[in-house]
Amino acid sequence: MSAADDRAVTGYCPMGCGRTLFLAAGGYVTCSYIHCPRRDAVADLLDDRETAHIVDFTGDGFTVRHPLRERLDDALMTCGLGEYLVQLAGPPVQPGRYRAHGTGRSWTWQAAS
């Protein structure tokens, strides 16, 4: 077994490079493909501490950033936050960025930066 094999990480580069991940200096998961458009993508994803939905409300609508855990077991496909927001007559809070906590038809909003 080579030193490179010792540092190989099971999984796929989220940028589409394939099974090219390895453990780089400092413990960062990195893509080994030199032409990868974002070799640090996995490290950046793993470094995100946010566990809540982040919702940006504007005068024209909203956007939702789902927590990374919703990629597990396709939970993102059944997340009811977007459906809940679409059914409202207007935004539930003033324009801005918020952390959304809740499920179904019961959500709370906490200002986020």
N, C-alpha and C positions, 0 to 999 in steps of 0.2 A: 504494500500500500504506500502510495506517495504522499508527500506533505500536502499536495493539492487535494487528494482524496480525503485527508483528515479534515480539511476546511470546507468540503462540499456541503451544501445545505439542500435538503430534500424540498422540492417545490419548483415552481415556475416563476420566471420574471413576469411581473404584471404588465410590462411593456411589450410582451409578445416575443421575447428572445428565446424562450424555451427553458430547458433545465440548465440554467447557467448561473445559479446562485452559489455564492460561497461566503464564508465568514471572514471578513476583512479585519484589518487592524482595529482595535478598540471594540470588537464584538459587533460591528455593523454588517448586516446582511447586504451584499452587493452583487450586482450582475457582472459576470466576467466577460460578457460580450463587449468588445471595445467600441462598437458602433451603437450600443444601446442609447436611446435618446435620454434616458434618465436612470443611470446606473444605481442611484441611491433611492429609488422608489420604494423598495421594501423597507429599508431603514426608516424612511420618512413616515411610512404608514404605521410602522410599529412604534414610532416615537410620539404619535398622536395620543394624548391623554384623554381626549373628549369621549365621554360615554353616553351623552345625551344627543337628542336630535337638535340640530341648530337650524333655526328658521329665520330667514330674512324677510321682513315685511316691507313692502314699498307701497307707494300710492297706486301702483298698477297690479299688484299681486304679491306672490311670495315664492321663495325657493326653499327647499328643504335639503339639508345635508344629514343623511342618516348615519347613525353610529356604525362603526366597522363591524360590530358583532352581528348586525343584521344580514351580513353575507353568509353567516352560518345557517345551514338548514333552510336556505331560501326565505328567511324571515322578512327580508326586504320586500319580497313579492306579496306579502300579506300585511304589511305595515298599514295601519289605518289612518295615520296622521294626514296624509295628503287628501284622502277621501273626506275626512272630517273637515279640513280647511276649505275644500271646494264647496261644501254644502252650507257654509256660513254666509250670511248676508253681507258680511264685511270682515275685515281683520279683527281678531279678538283683542288686540292691543294696538298701541301707537306704532307707526313705522319705526323700524330698527331691527336689531339682531337679538334673538332670544334663544334660550335653552328651553326645550319643550319636554315636560315630564308627564307621563300618563299613558292611558290606553283608551281605545274606543272613543267615547264621546266625552271623556273627562281628561282635560289637559290643563297643566299649569304652566305659566310663562315666567322665566327669570331672565332679566336683562343680561346679555352676554357681550363681550367686546370682540 
